Amino acid sequence: MKKFEEKTISSESIYKGKIIDVRIDDVTLPDGNRSQRELIDHPGAVAIIAITDEGKIVLVEQYRKALEKSIIEIPAGKLEPGEKPEVTAKRELEEETGYQAETLDFVVSYYTSPGFANEIIYVYEARGLSEVEDQLNGDDDEFVELIEVSLEEAMDLINSQRIHDAKTIHAIYYLMLQHKG
């Protein structure tokens, strides 16, 4: 038995969408009591910390309906069925920024909201960027603007909450640690 395991008694799918599926699980808790869990299934995602030869961080600004505002983020996107995260990272970097990378190195992966979702995000660092001649088209419903900033400018964007998502804040702090090392 796994420590603190909650055993599923039943599971009811309540929504199947393009990006997420939602279900309610009835569970038995470690102490024998019962409870319900509202859970989101997500295919996973990638995020790319793209750095130009001049040391600028490549970011995209886009509107996020859940927040009802635009925020500035590192390029990212969801995994397609059966797609390896590195392949997704290369595709998303090209679609969102028009760049391809000479090197693409895995940095870390983490669960974004483990209290209710199984989404895992794989973070890569991309260097040796060059513009792609025939850029892949992004999603039809995705509108982004490319922004390139210094580490100091990125910190200012965090402080002003223009950068306000975990993956991008994590990426900026990762770069700060690399810069100090």
N, C-alpha and C positions, 0 to 999 in steps of 0.2 A: 504494500500500500504506500502511495506517495504521501508525504507529510501534508497534512491538512486537506487531503483530497476531498472533493465534493463529487459524489457519485450521481450521475444523471439517471433519473427515474424515467423521464419522458422529455421529448423535445418537440416543439411546435414551430414550424416555419410560418412567420406572419408576413414576410415581404421578401421578394426576390427582385433585385434591381440590377442595373447595368454595372454599378460599382460595388454595392454592398448587398448582403442578405441579412435579414434580421430574424432572430428566433427567440423564443422563450423556453428556457430549460427549467424543469422541476428537478431539484437536487436534494440529496440527503447530505447534511453537513457532518463534519467529523464527530460532533457530539450526538449524532442520531436524529437531530431535529431536521425539519424540511424547510426549504426556501425556494424562491424563484430567482432566476437570473435572466435579465434582458441582455442579449448578446448580439454583436455585429460580426459577421464573417466578411473578411476583406482579403483580396488575393495577394496583398503585399505591394510594396512600392520601392522605388529607388530615389535617391537624391544625389546631386552631383555638386561637389565643391570645385568649381572650375576657376582656374587661375591663369591669367594671361601672362605672356613673357615679361610684361611690364609690372607684374605683381598685383594687378587689379583682380578683384573678385567679380565674377560674372553673375549677375542677378537678373531676375525677371519681376516685373510688376504686373499683377493681375488682380481682377476683381474676384472676391470670394463671397459668394451669395450667403453662406452661413454667417458671415461676419457683417454683411451689408456694407463692405468697404473694400478698397484696394489695399493690398499689402505687398511688400517687396520680399522675395524669397529666392533661395537657390533653386536652380532647375530641378524638377522632380516629375515623377509620373508613376502610374501603376503598372504592375507586372501583367503581361498578357498570359493566358493559360499556357503552361508548359515552357514559358520563356525564362531563361537564366537571367538573374539580376544584372550581370555585366552587359548582356545584350540589350536589356531595357535601358540601362544607363547610357550606352552609346546612342541608342535611338532617341531617347529623350533629350540628351545634350544637343543633338543635331536639330531635332524638331523645334525646340524652344529657343535655341541660341544661334543656330546656323554654324556652330563650331563642331569640329571633330578633334579628338585628343590623340596625341602621340603616346601618352601613358595614361592609363586609367587604373588606379590602385584602390583596392578595398580598404576602407577605414574602420568601419564598425557597422553593426546592425543592432536595432533595438525595437522593442514594442512601443507603439505610440501611445496607447491608452489601454493598458492591460486590465483595467477594472471592468471594461465592457466590450472590448474589441480585440481581435487576434491579429490586427494589422502589424506587420513587421516592415521596417524600412531599412534598406541597405544603402549605406552612404559610401560614395566613391570620391576620390580626389582626381581631377583631370588636369593634366599639364601638357605643354607643347601644343597649344591650341592653334588650329588653322581654320580659316573659313572654308566651308563646303561649297563647291560650285553649284550643284543641284540640290538645294536643301530639301529634306523631307518635309512634307506638309504636316502640321500639327492637327490636333482634333478640331473638327468643324466648329465646336462651341467654345474654343479656347482662344482668348485674345490676350497677348502678352507684349510687354515693352521691355527691351533689353537695356540693362543698366550695368555699368562697370564702375566699381568704387574701390578706394583704398581700404585697408583694414580700419584706419581711423574713421573714415566716412561711414563704414559699416557699423562701427560702435555708436556713432551719432544717430544712425537710423534705428538702432535698437533703443537707444535712450528716448527717441521721439516716438517710439512705437510704430514706425513705418515698417520695420522688421519686427514681427510680433508672433512668429510661429516657432515651435520648438526645434524643428530640424534646421532652420536657418540660424537661430541663436546658437545652437549646438555647433554648427559649422564655423561660425565666427569665433567662438571661444576655442575651438580646436585649432584654428589658424593662429590665434593669439598665443596659445601654448607652444605651437611650432615655431613661431617668430621669436619667442623668448629663449627657446632651446638652442 
